[in-house]
């Protein structure tokens, strides 16, 4: 990204506050370590044992500032009344649900203590209390909630907005700031479950949720420990969604360029339609950023205000002047490429010993990863990239001067039509190992600079192939390449049995603890790609891709069956039921899998298993008429639907169906994702053949495979 731019415990458990994690220790932050975890369990404040304090209630409609404020029936009215107080350990400030405070803001004073934080939350039922701070400001700076020079606060369950305002000024939904000469070290600020939207500020240090370590020209600057930003939604703001910043980056006499924020966790947030950057960590020492989603980052707000920063470059989730960071289990979509960049992930300047792992990215305009100069010893592993575009220099943008980078066990899938190169040139040492590149565009691979390739798998257009002494050029046999839409459906990139990527990789130093899907490393020899196959040894009972041009061994009834173009089709809609079967009547527990294409509107077709005869079998099928995947049992000639799941279906498109039958339990998968399971109430259909079936429909089948444990 280039240059720095810079009271008592509540009486009623029904009172809703924030769930509080005892989040004292973040255990994993090095690139060579396992998954980062935060020790301790979440607990609800209403049940937390805390030092005695006072609970204050605020009701915009029924309250009065002359009231005591210490009960719902004697609530305060305005936020100004709250701002006039200094709170202490164990206090709580609760805003009434469903109320709105317009043209008001919270500027909170006082500090809690260890084990007795001050809590800002809500009471009652209904919508989150809303603070619309409009064009209000303190010292020329607008905010919905500000914490300045305080410690031990836990805030959340609020809605904060300001809308479009004519005044050119800094604005933030939540602003946490350490400011002034000798501002000092602050600790334990938690911001959770808050909705910030339509907040528009004038420069990069504004937007949604902002932590800013400030000081004076003589210092010392402020620093922060135990910062938790969790479960928030930030939408339609300018400039940045969630960020940390220190003025030490702008003042060479200050000391905390790399550790203004320690024990920082940013988790489970959704950040969308942001004018500039999505989630940005500056000056973090071992931060953990996980389970966040960003979408439409980069000039995507609806604001028409003329004073917003002129955008140059943006990224979705990235780090600057940070060491030992872990970014994991995040997903990023549709990041814009403006004057430059546009990637979901970025090792920016002065980033060392950090890792991106187990992340999913899709349709980001600047490719997948940016690596800036003044970086070293960073790792990019077990990530999946689907159709990250090439409006930059390709999947990777490696700036001259970037340091050592290890890129291993990732999947990079690009559909046809893209022209940018797959990998980038770097003056640093970049090592690509165990990756799977599916390149259906025309982009090439960088073979210049200090770049090495080893044990990668290449599929699709492979012009200018790199010098990879242990490369495999083959179809990786993903479950459904190109078929993912996020982390939840990334199973599309699991390796199917028989994939050339299984057990063909090379062990890398300090690979981490697990693969993309949570499987421990390694299961036998390392695999290529983001999936470490842990399947038990299986026996292949049947494999037929119809590539021999015939259907030898198959018996059909009803309809018109034939093999053409390497697939098995039934082309008549006249027959009520069309079935083709093969295999052994003695097969019991097994998995049957095949690709199925519905060939007419409202068609249905699928896989038959434990087939005894035309009156007794199980059926797992797709139904275009209902957009469902359904499991049926046919016993004694009676066909009954026993389970189903919503699955969007498009005729003319192959989908991969898989059914596993073990004992009396059947589990169904579509494109590698489990969609249903059902257990028969009594023993029935204990053995039988496999087959294909449809009803008054046309369909095509391919790549049928039956395996048994």
C-alpha positions in Angstrom: 0.0 0.0 0.0 3.0 2.3 -0.1 3.6 5.3 2.2 2.2 5.4 5.7 -1.0 7.4 6.1 -1.0 7.8 8.3 -24.0 -0.2 40.1 -23.6 -3.5 40.8 -23.8 -6.7 38.8 -27.0 -6.4 36.7 -30.0 -7.6 38.6 -31.7 -9.2 35.6 -30.1 -11.7 33.3 -32.5 -10.4 30.6 -30.5 -7.2 30.4 -28.5 -7.6 27.2 -24.9 -6.6 27.2 -21.8 -8.0 25.5 -20.4 -11.5 25.7 -16.9 -11.0 27.2 -14.0 -13.2 26.4 -11.3 -13.7 29.1 -8.9 -13.0 26.3 -5.7 -12.6 28.1 -3.3 -14.7 26.0 -2.9 -15.0 22.2 -0.8 -18.0 21.8 0.2 -18.2 18.1 1.6 -15.5 16.0 4.7 -16.7 14.2 4.7 -17.8 10.6 6.0 -21.2 11.6 3.3 -21.8 14.3 -0.1 -23.4 14.3 -3.5 -21.8 14.2 -3.8 -18.8 16.5 -6.1 -19.2 19.5 -7.3 -17.0 22.3 -7.6 -18.7 25.6 -10.6 -18.4 27.8 -14.3 -18.8 27.3 -16.9 -16.2 26.4 -19.3 -15.2 29.2 -22.2 -12.9 29.3 -21.7 -9.7 31.3 -25.1 -10.3 33.0 -23.6 -13.4 34.6 -20.1 -12.1 35.1 -18.7 -11.7 38.6 -17.4 -8.2 38.7 -16.5 -5.6 41.2 -19.5 -3.7 42.4 -20.4 -0.6 40.4 -23.4 1.4 39.4 -25.7 0.7 36.4 -27.0 3.8 34.6 -29.9 3.7 32.2 -30.6 6.1 29.3 -33.9 6.4 27.5 -34.2 9.0 24.7 -38.0 9.1 24.9 -39.0 8.4 28.5 -35.9 9.5 30.4 -35.1 12.7 32.2 -31.6 14.2 32.9 -32.9 15.3 36.3 -33.6 11.7 37.2 -31.1 9.5 39.1 -30.4 7.4 36.1 -30.0 4.2 38.2 -33.1 2.3 37.1 -35.2 2.0 33.9 -38.0 4.0 35.5 -35.6 6.8 36.4 -33.4 6.8 33.3 -31.4 9.7 32.0 -32.5 11.1 28.6 -29.6 12.6 26.7 -26.1 11.4 25.9 -24.8 14.7 27.1 -25.8 13.7 30.6 -23.6 10.6 30.1 -20.7 12.7 28.8 -20.8 14.8 31.9 -20.0 11.9 34.2 -16.8 10.2 35.1 -17.3 6.4 35.5 -15.4 3.9 37.5 -14.6 0.2 37.9 -17.7 -2.0 37.5 -20.0 0.7 36.2 -22.4 0.1 33.3 -24.1 2.5 30.9 -27.1 0.9 29.2 -29.0 2.6 26.3 -32.6 1.5 25.8 -33.2 -0.7 22.8 -35.2 0.8 20.0 -34.3 4.4 20.9 -32.6 7.0 18.7 -30.3 9.8 19.8 -30.0 12.3 16.9 -27.4 15.0 16.8 -25.7 13.5 19.9 -22.6 11.5 20.6 -20.9 9.7 23.5 -17.6 11.1 24.8 -16.8 8.7 27.7 -14.7 9.4 30.7 -13.1 7.3 33.5 -11.4 4.0 33.5 -12.3 0.6 34.8 -10.0 -1.9 36.4 -8.8 -5.4 35.8 -11.8 -7.7 36.5 -14.1 -4.7 36.7 -14.3 -3.0 33.2 -16.8 -0.3 32.5 -19.5 -1.6 30.1 -21.5 0.3 27.5 -24.4 -1.7 26.2 -28.2 -1.8 26.0 -31.2 -3.0 27.9 -34.7 -4.0 26.8 -35.8 -5.6 23.6 -36.0 -4.4 20.0 -33.5 -2.8 17.7 -30.1 -1.8 18.8 -30.0 1.7 20.3 -29.0 4.2 17.5 -26.6 7.1 17.8 -26.9 9.4 14.9 -24.2 12.0 15.6 -24.8 13.9 12.4 -22.4 16.9 12.1 -21.5 17.2 15.8 -17.8 17.4 16.7 -15.4 17.8 19.5 -12.2 19.8 18.6 -13.2 19.6 15.0 -13.5 15.8 15.0 -16.8 13.9 14.8 -17.6 10.5 16.3 -20.5 8.4 17.6 -18.5 7.0 20.6 -15.1 8.2 21.7 -12.8 6.6 24.3 -9.9 9.0 25.0 -7.0 8.2 27.4 -8.9 5.5 29.2 -8.6 1.8 29.9 -10.9 -1.2 30.7 -13.9 -0.4 28.6 -16.2 -2.9 26.9 -18.7 -1.4 24.4 -21.2 -2.9 22.0 -24.7 -3.7 20.9 -25.1 -0.2 19.4 -26.0 1.2 16.0 -23.9 4.3 15.0 -24.3 6.6 11.9 -23.9 10.2 10.8 -25.1 10.3 7.3 -23.8 12.6 4.6 -22.9 16.0 6.1 -21.7 19.1 4.4 -18.8 19.9 6.7 -15.4 18.6 5.7 -14.1 17.0 8.9 -12.7 13.8 10.3 -15.5 11.4 11.4 -15.5 7.9 13.0 -18.2 5.7 14.2 -16.1 4.4 17.1 -12.9 6.4 17.9 -10.5 5.1 20.5 -7.6 7.4 21.0 -4.6 8.0 23.2 -3.7 11.7 23.0 -1.6 14.3 24.7 1.8 14.6 26.2 2.6 11.5 28.2 -0.7 10.0 27.2 0.7 6.6 28.4 -0.1 3.0 28.0 -3.8 1.9 27.8 -5.3 -1.5 28.0 -8.4 -3.6 27.6 -10.7 -1.9 25.1 -13.3 -4.3 23.6 -15.6 -3.2 20.8 -18.2 -5.9 19.9 -21.4 -6.5 18.1 -21.8 -2.9 16.9 -23.3 -1.8 13.6 -21.5 1.3 12.1 -22.8 2.6 8.8 -22.9 5.7 6.6 -20.1 7.6 8.3 -18.0 9.8 6.0 -14.8 11.5 7.0 -12.3 13.6 5.2 -9.1 11.6 5.3 -7.7 8.1 5.8 -7.8 8.1 9.6 -11.6 8.2 9.6 -14.4 5.7 8.9 -15.9 2.9 11.0 -13.9 1.7 14.0 -10.6 3.5 14.5 -7.9 3.1 17.1 -5.4 5.9 17.0 -2.2 6.2 19.1 -1.4 9.8 19.2 1.0 12.0 21.2 2.8 15.3 20.9 6.0 16.3 19.2 7.9 15.6 22.3 6.1 12.3 23.0 5.8 9.8 24.4 3.2 8.4 22.1 0.4 6.3 23.5 0.3 2.5 23.2 -2.4 -0.2 23.6 -2.6 -3.8 24.9 -5.6 -6.2 24.9 -7.7 -4.7 22.1 -10.6 -6.8 20.9 -12.7 -5.8 17.8 -15.2 -8.6 17.3 -18.5 -9.3 15.6 -19.1 -5.8 14.3 -20.7 -4.8 11.0 -19.2 -1.8 9.2 -20.9 -0.7 6.0 -20.8 2.2 3.6 -18.1 4.4 5.3 -15.2 6.5 4.3 -12.4 6.2 4.5 -11.5 2.9 6.3 -13.6 0.1 7.8 -11.5 -1.0 10.8 -8.0 0.2 11.6 -5.2 0.8 14.0 -2.8 3.7 13.6 0.1 5.3 15.5 1.7 8.7 14.9 5.0 7.0 15.7 5.1 6.1 12.0 5.2 9.9 11.2 7.6 10.9 14.0 11.2 9.5 13.9 11.9 10.3 17.5 9.1 8.0 18.8 9.8 4.4 19.8 6.7 2.4 19.0 6.7 2.0 15.2 6.1 -1.8 15.5 4.4 -2.3 18.8 1.9 0.4 19.5 -0.8 -2.3 19.6 -0.1 -5.6 21.4 -2.5 -8.4 22.1 -4.7 -7.2 19.3 -7.5 -9.4 18.0 -9.8 -8.5 15.1 -12.3 -11.3 14.7 -15.7 -12.1 13.1 -16.4 -8.7 11.6 -18.2 -7.9 8.3 -16.9 -4.9 6.4 -18.6 -3.8 3.2 -18.8 -0.9 0.8 -15.8 1.0 2.0 -14.3 4.1 0.3 -10.8 3.0 0.9 -9.3 0.0 2.9 -11.3 -2.7 4.7 -9.3 -3.9 7.7 -5.9 -2.4 8.3 -3.4 -3.2 11.1 -0.6 -0.7 11.6 2.1 -1.1 14.2 0.9 -4.4 15.5 3.0 -6.8 17.5 1.7 -10.4 16.9 -1.9 -9.4 16.0 -4.5 -12.1 15.2 -7.0 -11.2 12.5 -9.5 -14.1 11.8 -13.0 -15.0 10.6 -13.6 -11.6 9.0 -15.4 -10.9 5.7 -14.8 -7.9 3.4 -16.7 -7.1 0.2 -16.6 -4.2 -2.2 -13.6 -2.4 -0.7 -12.4 0.7 -2.6 -14.7 3.6 -3.5 -17.8 1.5 -3.1 -19.8 3.8 -0.8 -22.9 5.6 -1.9 -21.6 8.9 -0.7 -21.5 11.8 -3.2 -19.6 14.1 -0.9 -16.9 16.1 -2.7 -14.3 16.2 0.1 -13.5 12.5 0.4 -9.9 11.6 -0.2 -8.9 11.1 -3.8 -8.4 7.3 -3.8 -5.0 6.0 -5.1 -4.6 2.4 -3.9 -6.6 0.1 -1.6 -6.5 -3.4 -0.2 -9.1 -5.5 1.7 -7.3 -6.9 4.7 -3.6 -6.0 5.3 -0.8 -5.0 7.6 1.8 -2.3 7.8 4.8 -1.9 10.1 3.8 -5.1 11.8 5.6 -8.2 13.0 4.5 -11.8 13.7 0.9 -11.3 12.4 -1.5 -14.1 11.7 -4.4 -13.5 9.3 -6.6 -16.6 9.0 -10.0 -17.9 8.1 -10.9 -14.6 6.4 -12.7 -14.1 3.1 -12.5 -11.2 0.7 -14.6 -10.4 -2.3 -14.7 -7.7 -5.1 -11.9 -5.4 -3.9 -11.5 -2.6 -6.4 -8.4 -1.8 -8.3 -8.2 2.0 -8.7 -4.8 3.7 -9.4 -3.1 0.5 -8.2 -3.3 -2.5 -5.9 -6.8 -3.9 -5.4 -5.7 -7.1 -3.7 -7.4 -8.9 -0.8 -4.1 -9.5 1.0 -1.0 -7.4 1.4 2.4 -7.8 3.2 3.0 -4.1 3.1 6.1 -2.1 4.0 8.0 -3.1 7.2 6.1 -6.4 7.7 8.1 -9.3 9.0 7.6 -12.9 10.1 3.9 -12.8 9.3 1.5 -15.2 7.7 -1.7 -15.4 5.7 -3.3 -18.9 6.0 -6.7 -20.6 5.5 -8.2 -17.6 3.7 -10.5 -17.5 0.7 -10.6 -14.7 -1.9 -12.7 -14.2 -5.0 -13.2 -11.7 -7.8 -10.7 -9.1 -6.4 -9.6 -6.9 -9.2 -5.9 -6.6 -8.3 -5.1 -10.3 -8.1 -4.4 -12.2 -4.8 -1.3 -10.9 -3.0 0.7 -7.7 -2.8 4.2 -7.8 -1.3 5.9 -4.5 -0.7 9.5 -3.6 -0.2 11.1 -3.7 3.3 9.4 -7.0 4.0 11.0 -10.3 4.9 10.4 -13.9 6.2 6.7 -13.9 5.4 4.5 -16.9 4.5 1.4 -17.4 2.3 0.0 -20.9 2.8 -3.1 -23.0 2.5 -5.2 -20.2 0.9 -7.7 -20.5 -1.9 -8.0 -17.9 -4.7 -10.9 -18.2 -7.2 -11.0 -15.8 -10.1 -9.0 -13.0 -8.5 -8.7 -10.8 -11.5 -5.5 -9.6 -13.3 -6.0 -5.8 -13.6 -2.7 -5.4 -11.9 0.4 -7.6 -12.8 -1.3 -10.9 -12.2 -2.1 -13.1 -9.2 1.0 -11.8 -7.4 2.4 -8.3 -7.3 5.9 -8.4 -5.8 7.4 -5.0 -5.5 11.1 -4.6 -6.1 12.9 -4.8 -2.8 10.5 -7.3 -1.3 12.3 -9.9 0.9 12.0 -13.6 1.4 8.5 -15.1 0.8 7.3 -18.7 1.0 4.2 -19.5 -1.0 3.1 -23.1 -0.4 0.0 -25.3 -0.6 -2.3 -22.8 -2.1 -4.9 -23.1 -4.8 -5.1 -20.4 -7.6 -8.0 -20.9 -10.0 -8.5 -18.6 -12.9 -11.2 -19.0 -15.5 -10.8 -18.2 -19.2 -10.3 -14.7 -20.5 -7.7 -13.4 -18.1 -4.3 -12.3 -19.5 -2.1 -11.1 -16.6 0.7 -13.3 -15.5 0.2 -15.9 -12.7 3.3 -15.2 -10.6 5.5 -12.1 -10.2 9.2 -11.2 -10.4 10.9 -10.3 -7.2 14.4 -9.3 -6.1 13.8 -11.2 -2.9 13.7 -15.0 -2.6 10.3 -16.3 -3.5 9.7 -20.0 -3.2 6.6 -21.6 -4.7 6.0 -25.2 -3.5 3.1 -27.6 -3.4 0.7 -25.1 -5.0 -2.0 -26.0 -7.6 -2.4 -23.5 -10.4 -5.5 -23.9 -12.6 -5.0 -21.3 -15.3 -7.6 -21.3 -18.0 -6.5 -17.8 -19.1 -3.4 -16.9 -21.1 -1.2 -15.6 -18.3 2.4 -16.9 -17.9 4.6 -17.6 -14.9 7.5 -15.4 -13.9 10.8 -17.2 -14.5 13.1 -14.3 -13.7 14.5 -12.9 -10.5 15.1 -15.0 -7.4 12.0 -17.1 -7.9 12.0 -20.9 -7.5 9.3 -23.5 -8.1 9.1 -27.0 -6.7 6.5 -29.7 -6.6 3.7 -27.5 -8.0 0.8 -28.9 -10.1 -0.2 -27.0 -13.3 -3.5 -27.3 -15.2 -5.0 -25.5 -18.1 -3.0 -22.9 -20.1 0.6 -23.4 -19.1 2.5 -21.2 -21.5 6.0 -20.2 -20.3 5.9 -22.9 -17.7 8.4 -22.4 -14.9 11.4 -24.5 -14.4 9.9 -26.8 -11.8 11.9 -30.0 -11.6 9.1 -31.9 -9.9 6.1 -30.4 -11.5 2.9 -32.3 -12.5 0.9 -31.1 -15.5 -2.5 -32.7 -15.0 -6.1 -32.2 -14.0 -6.0 -31.9 -10.2 -9.4 -33.6 -9.9 -11.0 -31.1 -7.6 -14.5 -31.8 -6.4 -15.8 -28.8 -8.4 -13.2 -26.4 -9.6 -14.6 -22.9 -9.9 -17.7 -23.9 -7.9 -17.0 -22.2 -4.6 -18.6 -18.9 -3.4 -16.8 -18.5 0.0 -15.3 -20.4 2.9 -18.5 -22.4 3.4 -18.3 -23.9 -0.1 -14.6 -24.1 -0.5 -14.9 -27.9 -0.3 -15.1 -27.5 -4.1 -11.3 -27.5 -3.9 -10.9 -30.7 -2.1 -8.9 -33.4 -3.9 -10.9 -36.4 -5.1 -9.5 -39.9 -4.7 -7.1 -40.5 -7.4 -6.0 -36.9 -7.7 -2.4 -36.6 -8.9 -1.9 -34.0 -6.1 -2.3 -36.6 -3.3 0.9 -37.7 -1.6 3.0 -36.1 -4.4 4.2 -33.0 -2.7 7.3 -32.1 -0.7 7.6 -31.5 3.1 8.2 -27.8 3.7 9.9 -26.4 6.8 7.4 -25.3 9.5 4.3 -25.9 7.4 1.8 -25.1 10.1 -0.5 -27.4 11.9 -3.3 -28.1 9.5 -4.6 -27.8 5.9 -7.3 -25.4 4.7 -10.1 -27.8 6.0 -8.6 -28.5 9.4 -6.9 -31.8 8.7 -3.6 -32.3 10.6 -0.4 -32.2 8.6 0.8 -34.5 7.2 -1.3 -37.6 6.4 1.4 -39.7 4.8 3.4 -37.8 2.2 2.4 -34.1 1.7 -0.3 -33.3 -0.8 -0.2 -30.5 -3.3 -2.8 -27.7 -2.9 -4.8 -26.6 0.1 -6.2 -30.0 0.9 -4.3 -32.7 2.8 -6.2 -35.8 2.0 -6.9 -37.8 5.1 -9.1 -40.4 3.5 -8.6 -44.0 4.7 -7.5 -46.4 2.1 -10.4 -47.3 -0.2 -11.1 -50.0 -2.7 -12.4 -49.0 -6.1 -15.3 -51.2 -6.9 -16.2 -49.4 -10.2 -14.8 -46.6 -12.3 -16.4 -45.6 -15.6 -15.8 -42.4 -17.5 -17.4 -43.7 -20.7 -14.3 -42.7 -22.5 -14.2 -46.1 -24.3 -17.4 -45.1 -26.2 -19.7 -47.8 -24.9 -21.7 -48.7 -21.8 -20.5 -52.3 -21.5 -21.7 -53.8 -18.2 -24.7 -51.4 -17.9 -28.3 -52.6 -18.1 -31.0 -50.0 -19.0 -34.8 -49.8 -19.0 -37.0 -47.1 -20.2 -35.9 -44.2 -22.3 -33.2 -44.0 -24.9 -29.6 -44.5 -23.6 -26.4 -44.0 -25.5 -22.8 -43.0 -25.1 -21.6 -40.0 -27.0 -18.7 -37.5 -26.5 -17.4 -39.5 -23.5 -20.6 -39.4 -21.5 -23.7 -41.5 -20.9 -27.0 -39.9 -21.8 -30.7 -40.6 -21.8 -32.5 -38.4 -24.4 -36.2 -39.2 -24.3 -38.8 -37.6 -22.1 -41.5 -40.0 -23.1 -40.6 -42.7 -20.5 -41.9 -42.1 -17.0 -39.0 -43.8 -15.4 -35.6 -44.4 -17.1 -32.9 -46.4 -15.2 -29.5 -47.8 -16.0 -27.7 -50.0 -13.5 -24.4 -51.8 -13.1 -22.3 -53.4 -10.4 -22.9 -56.2 -7.9 -26.1 -57.1 -6.0 -23.8 -58.0 -3.1 -22.3 -54.6 -2.5 -23.2 -53.3 0.9 -21.5 -50.2 2.3 -19.9 -47.9 -0.3 -19.8 -44.4 -1.8 -21.1 -43.7 -5.3 -20.2 -40.5 -7.1 -20.7 -39.1 -10.5 -21.3 -35.9 -12.5 -24.9 -35.2 -13.4 -26.2 -32.7 -16.0 -29.9 -32.0 -16.3 -30.6 -31.5 -20.0 -34.1 -29.9 -20.0 -36.0 -27.4 -17.9 -37.7 -28.8 -14.8 -35.7 -32.1 -15.2 -34.7 -34.4 -12.4 -32.0 -37.0 -12.4 -29.5 -38.7 -10.0 -27.7 -41.7 -8.6 -29.3 -45.0 -7.7 -27.7 -47.2 -5.0 -28.4 -50.4 -3.1 -30.5 -51.3 -6.2 -32.2 -54.7 -5.7 -34.7 -54.4 -8.5 -36.9 -51.7 -10.2 -39.1 -51.6 -7.1 -36.4 -51.5 -4.4 -33.6 -48.9 -4.3 -32.3 -45.6 -2.9 -32.1 -42.5 -5.1 -30.2 -39.2 -4.6 -31.2 -36.8 -7.3 -31.2 -33.1 -8.4 -34.6 -31.5 -9.2 -34.6 -28.3 -11.3 -38.3 -27.8 -10.8 -37.8 -27.3 -7.1 -34.1 -26.3 -6.9 -33.4 -29.1 -4.5 -31.3 -32.2 -3.9 -33.5 -35.0 -2.7 -33.1 -38.4 -1.2 -35.7 -41.1 -1.9 -36.4 -44.6 -0.9 -38.3 -47.0 -3.1 -39.5 -50.1 -1.3 -42.1 -52.5 -2.6 -42.7 -50.2 -5.5 -43.6 -47.1 -3.3 -41.3 -44.1 -3.9 -41.0 -41.8 -0.8 -38.9 -38.6 -0.3 -37.1 -38.9 3.0 -34.7 -35.9 3.0 -33.9 -32.9 0.9 -32.0 -29.6 0.8 -32.2 -26.4 -1.2 -29.6 -26.4 -4.0 -29.7 -23.9 -6.9 -29.7 -25.8 -10.2 -29.1 -24.7 -13.8 -29.9 -27.1 -16.6 -27.0 -27.8 -18.9 -24.4 -27.5 -16.1 -22.7 -30.6 -14.6 -22.9 -31.0 -10.8 -21.0 -33.6 -8.8 -23.3 -35.8 -6.7 -22.0 -38.2 -4.1 -23.9 -40.6 -1.8 -22.3 -42.6 1.0 -24.3 -45.5 2.5 -23.1 -47.1 5.7 -25.3 -49.4 7.6 -28.7 -47.7 7.6 -27.3 -44.1 7.2 -27.2 -42.3 3.9 -25.2 -39.0 3.4 -25.6 -36.8 0.3 -23.1 -34.3 -1.1 -23.3 -31.8 -3.9 -20.0 -30.4 -5.3 -18.2 -31.7 -2.3 -20.5 -30.1 0.3 -22.7 -32.2 2.5 -26.3 -31.3 2.0 -28.2 -34.0 3.8 -28.1 -37.1 6.0 -30.8 -39.7 6.8 -31.0 -42.9 8.8 -33.5 -45.5 8.0 -35.7 -46.4 11.0 -35.4 -50.1 10.3 -33.1 -52.3 8.3 -33.9 -52.2 4.6 -32.2 -52.3 1.3 -29.0 -53.7 2.8 -27.1 -54.4 -0.5 -27.4 -53.7 -4.2 -26.1 -52.3 -7.4 -25.6 -48.7 -8.4 -27.2 -46.8 -11.3 -28.7 -43.7 -12.9 -32.3 -42.6 -12.9 -34.6 -39.9 -14.1 -38.4 -39.4 -14.5 -39.8 -37.8 -17.7 -36.5 -36.0 -18.1 -33.3 -36.0 -20.1 -29.9 -36.1 -18.5 -26.2 -36.8 -19.0 -23.8 -38.7 -16.7 -20.0 -39.0 -16.5 -17.1 -40.0 -14.3 -19.0 -42.6 -12.2 -17.0 -44.1 -9.4 -17.8 -46.5 -6.6 -15.5 -47.0 -3.7 -15.6 -49.0 -0.4 -13.7 -48.7 2.8 
